[in-house]
Amino acid sequence: MAEMSELAFEEAMGRLETISERLSSESIPLDEAISLYEQGVEYYTVCKARLDDAGRRIQIIEKSIITE
């Protein structure tokens, strides 16, 4: 499995969705639910970082268009 920092947004989001579905649709033991929640937080962090980076890149592009 790829390191968290190397995951593409789409892969991290897919894993986050899978975890969310498992947490909401299955009766799972508390310890497993907590483990899944921890994993979900890690994938959320990756997704947020990718989106924040994309937002910064878009702002740079927009500023360069305005100053041309």
Secondary structure, DSSP 4 states (H G I P E B T S, - for coil): ---GGG--HHHHHHHHHHHHHHHHHS---HHHHHHHHHHHHHHHHHHHHHHHHHHHHHHHHHHHHHT-
